[in-house]
Amino acid sequence: MRYGALLALCVVLAGCGGSLGLGSAPADDVCRGATGVETPESVASTAPPDASRVEVRGDGDRLPVNATVVWLRVLDLHGLSPAEVPAPVVRVAPASEQTFSQTDLDGNMDRFGNLIGLNENQSRDVTLTSPDGYVAPPDFTDGNYSRVNVGIGGDDPVADVEATLAHEYVHVVQIETDFCLTDEELTQVQANVSPGMFDAVREGAAEYVADVYAERYLEGIDLRAERRAAYERARPNAWKLSRAGYYYGYRHVAARAESPRQLPAVYETPPETTEQLVHGLRPDEAPPVPLSVRAGEKWQSRGTVGELRLQVALTEGVAESRAAEAAAGWGNDTLLRRGDDYVWIVRMDDAANASDLETALESHVDGLAAATDPIGRPSDIAYRVVRVDEETLGLVVGESTTVESLRISAEGEAVNVSTEAA
């Protein structure tokens, strides 16, 4: 598999299973299947039964739908024929009811995430809902095939099971066709885009195709409404962040494609920032605004936090819609660390956006400082919001003496960070 660096195994957190601003939709693409043969526009041709049939293993009596029929429908939506993409094996099991602890959810998050509220309300484990599923690529199975693992509960609606299966089949298509991209295109994406950004597009595409599938074949299911509700009620915030790739990934893909056959063009031009992901923008739209931060040598750059994490963190202190509005004017940011102290410089698009964020951020950190039972956060941590210039804010987090003594000033487009001991 050529795209292993960007196609990490999908560890499903809530069933690995609308549109924003309109962009010009790409034309339908001609995809090359796993055999390397171009697929024509029509895929009505039939394939030998052994090539198209999906083998069901495990507790197959739990599966209330025809796995092969769903597979053929998903292929058809992509403009692919069963002769060109090997059918997967589906393994059915009872709903896993797998739980994720704070440690599980926090695996990729550093201490700063805890300090700004990305793990608040983590007083209990999060339990995986059903139906749920994930895909094991051929390299992880006992044969030359992809395996779709599906967990089904006794009361799961048939339509939900079928939509989940369709979602997982999209991942099989992605794996077997390398996203319908050439070696050169894959290399270009790998060079320009982080795995996290591409993961959101990967999941968003699976959600998008499942939506198209549901509209065409299912009744009594509204995946868009379910997806939005699941994202908005997701807690703790580490869990919400994990769901963001599905929610915003779907919206990004839906804004860029009018048909699953246009997905290769979406895969080829994934967002490069979470701002572009959240707002459905192309990688050449809304590039980060200039931001240079100068600090003493003891301060180390921790990179960019991004609009999405800013938004999710704010939801701990303000309403969901208010957090989205306050983060929407994000232009760029830089995070610095010195020991257990942090400085987060956020530059917004304009002064009005900066004022909006300043109000929300003040309310948010006041709530964090007043919390009587912080989870994974020292009780004596201090916060200070600084208005650096018209468009720029600074958030200082750490030991109270450092927080109060730190100086942040603007010099043109640059920001200077200093203390007497810097």
LINDATA-V186819 format. One record per helix or strand of 2 or more residues. SS is the DSSP state (alpha for helix, beta for strand). FROM is the first residue (numbers start at 1). LEN is the number of residues. If there is no record, write none. Layout:
# LINDATA-V186819
ss=[SS	SS]
from=[FROM	FROM]
len=[LEN	LEN]
This chain:
# LINDATA-V186819
ss=[alpha	beta	alpha	alpha	beta	beta	alpha	alpha	beta	beta	alpha	beta	alpha	alpha	alpha	alpha	alpha	alpha	alpha	beta	beta	alpha	alpha	beta	beta	alpha	beta	beta	alpha	beta	beta]
from=[49	55	60	67	89	99	102	111	126	132	138	147	158	183	195	223	237	260	274	292	300	307	320	330	341	351	382	392	400	407	414]
len=[4	4	3	12	6	2	4	5	2	5	3	6	23	10	23	11	20	9	6	4	2	8	8	9	8	20	6	7	6	5	5]
